[in-house]
Amino acid sequence: MAEGRLVIGTKMYSSWSLRGWLAVQLARLEVEEVVIPLAGGSTRAIQDATPAGLVPYLEHRGARVWESLSILEYCAEIEPRLWPSDPVQRAAARSMAAEMHAGFRALRTAMPMSILNRFPGRNRTPEVLADIARIEAIWREALLGSGGPFLFGSRFGAADAMFAPVVFRFLTWEPELQAMSRDYVAAMRAHPLMQRWHDEAAAEPAEWRLAKYEQVPGA
Ligand SMILES: N[C@@H](CCC(=O)N[C@@H](CS)C(=O)NCC(=O)O)C(=O)O
């Protein structure tokens, strides 16, 4: 029986929802999944269903958890292996997750998650390329330290969950990436939870598609 619910947005586009959903899956919480279609702006349905008017939002055993990073931390209390066991590595993983949560605005704005689309070569502004360079640098440091294939070793963890939408963005927008980043993107994409999210996004009703994320930018 469900012990709560996870409220998320359209899987095709809702990058923050993907982060919360991955954490909930990795911690194996038994919650009902409530998907509210995004409308490209604030919606009454999401405002009514969540404290901050944003998805993801988790209710579990009496806890009310909003903000994707808080959901990750809540899930890590139940499944501590979401973070590396080594304190030095754990500090790095938390810093990367926090940097993703707070930053990379140029990339997030110019290269939205739109899972089934392919827009190679588009929107490579200097600000976006700077974000991508920083992401590649921190991925590289983590992967070299852990040996991969995930950021902190063999287990898909919280830091990977935070960067999962970046993986889908890179597959859509196809920026030029270093070989190590390409290998990481491939390892992430092959993970069963990423495959499941992709397939469930592809199965969403056609009427949930939003023109702003479906059109080739600038066309
Ligand atoms: N800082 C929040 C950001 C959440 C967010 O911006 N979610 C978007 C969808 S990806 C949203 O709910 N937008 C309101 C709407 O579309 O009605 C988090 O980390 O959870």
Ligand as a Chemical Component Dictionary entry (heavy atoms), coordinates in Angstrom:
data_LIG
# 
_chem_comp.id                   LIG 
_chem_comp.type                 NON-POLYMER 
_chem_comp.pdbx_formal_charge   0 
_chem_comp.three_letter_code    LIG 
# 
loop_
_chem_comp_atom.comp_id 
_chem_comp_atom.atom_id 
_chem_comp_atom.alt_atom_id 
_chem_comp_atom.type_symbol 
_chem_comp_atom.charge 
_chem_comp_atom.model_Cartn_x 
_chem_comp_atom.model_Cartn_y 
_chem_comp_atom.model_Cartn_z 
_chem_comp_atom.pdbx_ordinal 
LIG N1  N1  N 0 13.874 24.680 -7.221  1  
LIG C1  C1  C 0 12.795 23.785 -7.560  2  
LIG C2  C2  C 0 12.431 24.005 -9.002  3  
LIG C3  C3  C 0 11.149 23.270 -9.411  4  
LIG C4  C4  C 0 10.538 23.801 -10.707 5  
LIG O1  O1  O 0 10.894 24.879 -11.213 6  
LIG N2  N2  N 0 9.610  23.000 -11.270 7  
LIG C5  C5  C 0 8.874  23.425 -12.445 8  
LIG C6  C6  C 0 8.696  22.278 -13.442 9  
LIG S1  S1  S 0 10.242 21.542 -13.962 10 
LIG C7  C7  C 0 7.464  23.827 -12.047 11 
LIG O2  O2  O 0 6.897  23.234 -11.148 12 
LIG N3  N3  N 0 6.888  24.851 -12.691 13 
LIG C8  C8  C 0 5.542  25.304 -12.367 14 
LIG C9  C9  C 0 4.536  24.985 -13.421 15 
LIG O3  O3  O 0 4.922  24.583 -14.545 16 
LIG O4  O4  O 0 3.326  25.138 -13.143 17 
LIG C10 C10 C 0 13.232 22.336 -7.274  18 
LIG O5  O5  O 0 14.442 22.102 -7.180  19 
LIG O6  O6  O 0 12.376 21.444 -7.096  20 
# 
loop_
_chem_comp_bond.comp_id 
_chem_comp_bond.atom_id_1 
_chem_comp_bond.atom_id_2 
_chem_comp_bond.value_order 
_chem_comp_bond.pdbx_ordinal 
LIG N1  C1  SING 1  
LIG C1  C2  SING 2  
LIG C1  C10 SING 3  
LIG C2  C3  SING 4  
LIG C3  C4  SING 5  
LIG C4  O1  DOUB 6  
LIG C4  N2  SING 7  
LIG N2  C5  SING 8  
LIG C5  C6  SING 9  
LIG C5  C7  SING 10 
LIG C6  S1  SING 11 
LIG C7  O2  DOUB 12 
LIG C7  N3  SING 13 
LIG N3  C8  SING 14 
LIG C8  C9  SING 15 
LIG C9  O3  DOUB 16 
LIG C9  O4  SING 17 
LIG C10 O5  DOUB 18 
LIG C10 O6  SING 19 
# 
